[in-house]
Amino acid sequence: MNAANDNAIEGDLLMGAPAIAKFLGVTQRQVYRLCYDGIAPHFKLGGSVAARRSTLAKWMAEAERASA
């Protein structure tokens, strides 16, 4: 990977419930519920919950289309 791709990946990564909550506009408790109930896309990195902005944005767009 080159440096530009490394920065793109770094900028896309949300580490921890507080970062994910801020991105989604919900509480940390809601993040844990969405993740551990298998609703929101996420993965574990070390002992922390993590997600990618791009994956969450795609997930929200799909959920919005499904409810329309």
GILINKA-V330236 format. One record per backbone hydrogen bond with DSSP energy under -0.5 kcal/mol. NH is the residue of the N-H (numbers start at 1). CO is the residue of the C=O. E is the energy in kcal/mol with one decimal. If there is no record, write none. Layout:
# GILINKA-V330236
NH/CO/E, NH/CO/E
This chain:
# GILINKA-V330236
6/2/-2.1, 7/3/-2.2, 8/4/-1.8, 9/5/-2.4, 10/6/-2.6, 11/7/-2.6, 12/8/-1.0, 12/9/-0.6, 13/9/-1.0, 13/10/-0.8, 14/51/-3.3, 15/13/-0.6, 16/14/-0.6, 16/49/-2.8, 20/16/-2.0, 21/17/-3.0, 22/18/-2.2, 23/19/-2.0, 24/20/-2.6, 25/21/-2.1, 26/21/-1.9, 31/27/-1.8, 32/28/-2.3, 33/29/-2.1, 34/30/-2.9, 35/31/-2.6, 36/32/-2.8, 37/33/-1.7, 38/35/-1.5, 39/34/-2.2, 40/34/-2.2, 43/50/-2.5, 45/48/-2.8, 48/45/-2.0, 50/43/-2.9, 51/14/-2.0, 53/12/-3.3, 56/52/-2.6, 57/53/-2.8, 58/54/-2.0, 59/55/-2.5, 60/56/-2.6, 61/57/-2.2, 62/58/-2.4, 63/59/-2.3, 64/60/-2.4, 65/61/-2.4, 66/62/-2.3, 67/63/-1.4, 68/64/-0.7, 68/65/-0.8
